[in-house]
């Protein structure tokens, strides 16, 4: 990473965006590593458990557009502060009042969706400080905040075993309050301001074919990352009999791989081009997830396959957002919201469908093979559009 990157933007804001995104993702994902304990306490079946875990993902997907519009209206900094206060309030209420039914768990999931919507605030807050040639790196660093899922996977099951799973909601507020203080003190809006966007602007962007392609591609990379991050604790428990702590540790390894590769994926895409990076990602994920569906290598072989797949998906997340500013630089706020929404919908569909398929067939294999088919379709689709993108994006200042 050359010095020009650090001189070109605002590092305290980039760090604030990363921390906000990181801790928001931690709590957005919180129901995932707690799902085995919660399902046991509330007597949920596999399909209900999958729906509970998937609800924050869907809520976050929908709220990303709302947060994107609000960010344009009142500023990303103020929107981020408001979102953090809402999430902290919901967690404190869950800790004090308790979660005693499926309905209460779903309601908490809806509020945790506000944390998932942090995507539409953190990325534009950081991106607007950096020129196009450093977009992949800046978006990758800010977007690496999805590593917060590692924190939840590592610590939530351990805290739940020691203090009870409902107490985890109270513990989560401690780091959230610390990050809120840093964000308040150091995050700043970029000096260049874009025209505020309304919901009609989002609707207008849907008239662009390339917007749909980006939404599809991100629904596979981020949808795969977030969907598996939420589903894997239950998958490892059901498939191999792992206890919640071991399932959490294995999931943390998978999620860490994907999170660490997001900024690397953006940097690599800056060097070799986003389309070339994504083609490699889709080919690798297709093979790895298909192999996991066949249970290749036994329990720890499957864990290794998922680590490899999540590593590739993380790189794909960075590659997609290296490409977006090259095509929609003036509409980056709107496109971040739309693409982020598509990624969340993809994650919801993956998590919920894996639970439903397991409940209906007794196996996760069909669900894994279906996802492998979708990433193969992503490879074919990108192969068809890459030539048009490379020749048609005359305003792009970085490699496509």
C-alpha positions in Angstrom: 0.0 0.0 0.0 1.8 3.2 -1.2 2.1 6.4 0.8 -0.2 8.3 -1.7 -3.1 6.4 -0.3 -2.6 7.6 3.2 -2.0 11.2 2.0 -5.1 11.2 -0.2 -7.9 10.8 2.4 -8.7 11.2 6.1 -7.4 8.3 8.2 -9.3 9.0 11.4 -12.6 8.9 9.5 -11.5 5.7 7.7 -10.8 4.1 11.1 -14.1 5.4 12.5 -15.9 3.9 9.6 -14.1 0.6 10.1 -14.8 0.4 13.9 -18.5 1.4 13.4 -18.9 -1.2 10.7 -17.0 -3.8 12.7 -19.0 -3.5 15.9 -22.3 -3.1 14.0 -21.6 -6.4 12.2 -20.7 -8.0 15.5 -24.2 -7.4 16.9 -25.9 -7.8 13.5 -24.6 -11.4 13.5 -25.1 -12.0 17.2 -28.0 -14.4 16.9 -26.0 -16.7 14.7 -23.5 -18.0 17.2 -26.2 -18.1 19.9 -28.7 -20.0 17.7 -28.1 -23.4 19.3 -28.6 -22.2 22.8 -31.6 -20.0 21.9 -33.2 -22.8 19.9 -32.8 -25.2 22.8 -34.3 -22.7 25.2 -37.2 -21.6 23.0 -37.8 -25.1 21.5 -37.3 -24.1 17.9 -36.9 -26.5 15.0 -34.2 -26.2 12.3 -36.4 -24.2 10.0 -37.5 -21.8 12.8 -33.9 -21.4 13.9 -32.8 -20.6 10.3 -35.6 -17.9 10.0 -34.6 -16.4 13.4 -30.9 -16.1 12.3 -31.9 -14.9 8.8 -34.2 -12.1 10.0 -31.5 -9.6 10.9 -29.9 -10.1 7.5 -33.2 -9.3 5.7 -34.0 -6.4 8.0 -30.5 -5.0 7.4 -30.9 -5.4 3.6 -34.1 -3.4 3.5 -32.9 -0.7 6.0 -29.7 -0.1 4.0 -31.7 1.9 1.5 -33.4 3.9 4.3 -30.0 4.5 5.9 -28.6 5.5 2.6 -31.3 8.1 2.0 -30.9 9.4 5.6 -27.2 9.5 5.2 -27.6 11.8 2.1 -30.1 14.0 3.9 -28.5 14.6 7.3 -24.9 13.2 6.7 -23.3 9.9 7.1 -21.9 10.9 10.5 -25.2 11.8 12.0 -26.9 8.8 10.5 -24.2 6.5 12.0 -24.6 8.0 15.4 -28.4 7.6 15.3 -28.1 4.0 14.1 -25.7 3.1 16.9 -28.0 4.6 19.6 -31.0 2.5 18.3 -29.0 -0.7 18.3 -27.7 -0.1 21.8 -31.2 0.6 23.1 -32.5 -2.6 21.5 -29.8 -4.7 23.1 -30.3 -3.1 26.5 -34.0 -3.8 26.2 -33.4 -7.5 25.2 -31.0 -7.9 28.2 -33.3 -6.4 30.7 -36.7 -7.6 29.5 -35.5 -11.0 28.1 -36.3 -12.9 24.9 -38.9 -15.5 25.8 -40.5 -16.4 22.5 -39.9 -16.8 18.8 -41.8 -13.5 18.2 -39.5 -11.7 20.6 -36.4 -13.1 18.9 -37.7 -12.0 15.5 -38.4 -8.5 16.9 -34.9 -8.2 18.2 -33.7 -9.4 14.8 -35.5 -6.5 13.2 -33.8 -4.0 15.4 -30.4 -5.7 14.8 -31.1 -5.0 11.1 -30.2 -1.4 11.9 -26.7 -2.6 12.6 -26.6 -4.4 9.3 -27.6 -1.2 7.6 -24.4 0.4 8.8 -23.0 -0.8 5.4 -24.8 2.1 3.7 -23.2 4.6 6.1 -19.7 3.4 6.7 -18.7 2.8 3.1 -19.8 6.1 1.7 -18.4 8.0 4.7 -15.0 6.5 4.0 -15.2 6.4 0.2 -16.0 10.1 -0.3 -12.6 11.0 1.1 -10.6 9.0 -1.5 -9.9 9.4 -5.3 -10.9 6.7 -7.7 -7.5 5.0 -8.0 -7.7 4.2 -4.2 -11.4 3.3 -4.0 -10.7 -0.5 -3.9 -8.3 -0.1 -1.0 -10.4 2.4 0.9 -13.6 0.5 0.5 -11.8 -2.7 1.3 -10.4 -1.3 4.6 -13.8 0.1 5.7 -15.6 -3.0 4.5 -13.3 -5.2 6.5 -15.5 -4.2 9.4 -17.4 -7.4 8.6 -14.7 -9.0 10.7 -17.0 -8.1 13.6 -18.7 -11.4 12.9 -15.4 -13.1 14.1 -15.8 -11.4 17.5 -19.4 -12.6 17.9 -18.4 -16.2 16.8 -15.5 -16.3 19.3 -17.0 -14.7 22.3 -20.8 -15.0 22.2 -20.9 -18.8 22.8 -18.3 -18.6 25.6 -20.1 -15.8 27.4 -23.4 -17.6 26.9 -22.0 -20.7 28.6 -20.7 -18.7 31.5 -23.4 -16.2 32.1 -26.5 -17.3 30.0 -27.2 -16.3 26.4 -29.4 -13.4 27.3 -26.6 -11.7 29.2 -24.6 -11.6 26.0 -26.8 -8.8 24.8 -25.8 -6.7 27.8 -22.1 -7.5 27.3 -22.3 -6.4 23.7 -23.2 -2.9 24.7 -19.8 -2.2 26.3 -17.7 -2.1 23.1 -20.6 -0.5 21.2 -20.5 2.5 23.6 -16.7 2.8 23.3 -16.9 2.9 19.5 -19.8 5.4 19.7 -17.5 7.7 21.6 -14.7 7.4 19.0 -17.1 7.8 16.1 -18.6 11.0 17.8 -15.1 12.5 18.3 -13.2 11.6 15.1 -15.5 10.8 12.2 -15.9 13.8 9.7 -17.8 14.3 6.6 -15.8 14.6 3.3 -15.5 18.2 2.1 -17.1 17.3 -1.2 -20.9 16.9 -0.8 -23.1 15.1 -3.2 -26.7 16.0 -3.9 -29.1 14.4 -1.4 -30.8 11.4 -2.9 -34.5 10.4 -2.5 -36.2 7.0 -2.9 -37.0 7.9 -6.5 -33.3 8.1 -7.2 -32.9 4.5 -6.1 -35.8 3.6 -8.3 -34.2 5.4 -11.2 -30.9 3.5 -10.8 -32.8 0.3 -11.3 -33.2 1.4 -15.0 -29.5 0.7 -15.5 -28.6 -2.8 -16.5 -25.2 -2.6 -14.9 -26.9 -1.8 -11.5 -28.7 -5.2 -11.7 -25.5 -7.0 -12.6 -23.7 -5.5 -9.6 -26.6 -6.4 -7.3 -26.5 -10.0 -8.6 -22.8 -10.3 -8.2 -22.8 -8.9 -4.7 -25.7 -11.1 -3.7 -23.4 -14.0 -4.3 -20.2 -12.7 -2.7 -21.6 -10.8 0.3 -24.7 -13.0 0.4 -22.6 -16.0 0.6 -20.3 -14.5 3.2 -23.1 -13.2 5.5 -25.4 -16.2 4.9 -22.7 -18.8 5.7 -21.5 -16.7 8.7 -24.9 -17.0 10.2 -25.7 -20.6 9.2 -22.4 -22.3 9.9 -22.7 -22.5 13.8 -25.9 -24.5 13.3 -24.5 -26.4 10.3 -21.4 -27.6 12.3 -23.6 -28.5 15.3 -26.1 -30.5 13.2 -23.7 -32.0 10.8 -20.8 -33.0 13.1 -22.2 -32.7 16.6 -19.9 -29.8 17.5 -20.9 -28.1 20.8 -21.7 -24.4 20.5 -18.2 -23.3 21.5 -16.4 -25.5 19.0 -18.9 -24.6 16.3 -18.3 -20.9 17.2 -14.5 -21.4 16.9 -14.8 -23.1 13.5 -17.1 -20.4 12.3 -14.8 -17.7 13.5 -11.9 -19.2 11.5 -14.1 -19.2 8.4 -15.4 -15.6 9.0 -11.9 -14.3 9.8 -10.6 -15.7 6.5 -13.4 -13.8 4.6 -13.0 -10.6 6.6 -9.2 -10.5 6.3 -9.4 -11.0 2.5 -11.9 -8.1 1.9 -9.3 -5.3 1.9 -6.8 -7.6 0.2 -9.4 -8.3 -2.5 -9.9 -4.6 -3.0 -6.1 -4.1 -3.3 -5.7 -7.0 -5.7 -8.6 -5.7 -7.8 -6.9 -2.3 -8.0 -3.9 -4.1 -9.4 -5.3 -6.7 -11.8 -8.9 -5.5 -12.4 -12.1 -6.3 -10.6 -13.5 -8.6 -13.3 -10.5 -10.8 -13.3 -10.6 -11.1 -9.5 -14.3 -11.9 -9.5 -14.0 -14.6 -12.2 -11.4 -16.3 -10.0 -13.5 -16.0 -7.0 -16.7 -17.5 -8.5 -14.7 -20.4 -10.0 -13.1 -21.3 -6.7 -16.2 -20.9 -4.6 -18.2 -23.2 -7.0 -15.6 -26.0 -6.5 -15.2 -25.5 -2.8 -18.9 -25.4 -1.8 -19.7 -28.3 -4.1 -17.0 -30.3 -2.4 -18.4 -29.4 1.0 -21.8 -30.6 -0.1 -20.2 -34.0 -0.8 -18.6 -33.9 2.8 -15.1 -34.3 1.3 -12.4 -34.8 3.9 -14.8 -35.4 6.8 -15.6 -32.9 9.5 -12.3 -31.0 9.5 -11.9 -31.3 5.8 -15.3 -29.5 5.4 -14.2 -26.8 7.8 -11.1 -26.3 5.7 -13.3 -26.1 2.5 -15.5 -23.4 4.1 -12.4 -21.5 5.2 -11.2 -21.5 1.6 -14.7 -20.5 0.3 -15.1 -17.7 2.8 -11.6 -16.4 2.0 -12.6 -16.2 -1.7 -16.0 -14.6 -0.9 -14.3 -11.9 1.1 -12.0 -11.2 -1.8 -15.0 -11.0 -4.0 -16.7 -8.4 -1.8 -13.6 -6.2 -2.2 -13.5 -6.7 -5.9 -17.1 -5.7 -6.5 -16.6 -2.4 -4.7 -13.5 -1.8 -6.7 -15.7 -1.9 -9.8 -18.7 0.1 -8.6 -17.1 3.5 -8.4 -15.6 3.1 -11.9 -19.1 2.8 -13.3 -21.3 4.8 -10.9 -18.8 7.2 -9.2 -21.4 10.0 -9.1 -24.0 7.8 -7.6 -21.9 5.8 -5.2 -24.2 6.5 -2.2 -27.3 5.2 -4.1 -25.4 2.2 -5.5 -23.9 1.3 -2.1 -27.4 1.1 -0.7 -28.8 -0.9 -3.6 -25.9 -3.3 -3.8 -25.8 -3.7 0.0 -29.5 -4.5 0.0 -29.0 -7.1 -2.6 -26.1 -8.6 -0.6 -28.3 -8.8 2.4 -31.2 -10.4 0.5 -28.8 -13.0 -0.8 -27.6 -13.7 2.7 -31.2 -14.0 4.0 -32.1 -16.3 1.2 -29.1 -18.6 1.8 -29.5 -18.8 5.6 -33.3 -19.4 5.5 -33.1 -21.8 2.6 -30.4 -23.9 4.2 -32.5 -24.3 7.3 -35.6 -25.1 5.3 -33.8 -27.6 3.1 -32.3 -29.3 6.2 -35.7 -29.4 7.9 -37.3 -30.9 4.7 -34.6 -33.3 3.6 -32.6 -34.0 6.6 -29.4 -32.9 4.9 -27.7 -29.6 4.0 -26.1 -31.1 0.8 -28.8 -29.9 -1.7 -28.6 -26.3 -0.3 -24.9 -26.2 -0.7 -25.0 -27.6 -4.3 -27.7 -25.0 -5.2 -25.4 -22.2 -4.0 -22.5 -23.7 -6.0 -24.7 -23.6 -9.1 -25.5 -20.0 -8.5 -21.8 -19.0 -8.2 -21.2 -21.0 -11.4 -23.9 -18.8 -13.0 -22.1 -15.7 -11.6 -19.0 -16.8 -13.4 -20.8 -17.3 -16.7 -22.6 -14.0 -16.4 -19.5 -12.0 -15.6 -17.7 -13.7 -18.5 -20.4 -12.3 -20.8 -20.4 -8.7 -19.6 -16.7 -8.1 -18.9 -15.8 -7.2 -22.5 -18.6 -4.6 -22.7 -17.5 -3.1 -19.4 -13.9 -2.9 -20.3 -14.6 -1.2 -23.6 -17.6 0.9 -22.5 -16.4 2.5 -19.2 -14.5 5.3 -20.8 -14.5 7.3 -17.6 -12.9 4.6 -15.5 -9.5 5.6 -14.1 -8.6 2.2 -12.6 -8.4 -1.3 -14.0 -11.7 -3.0 -14.9 
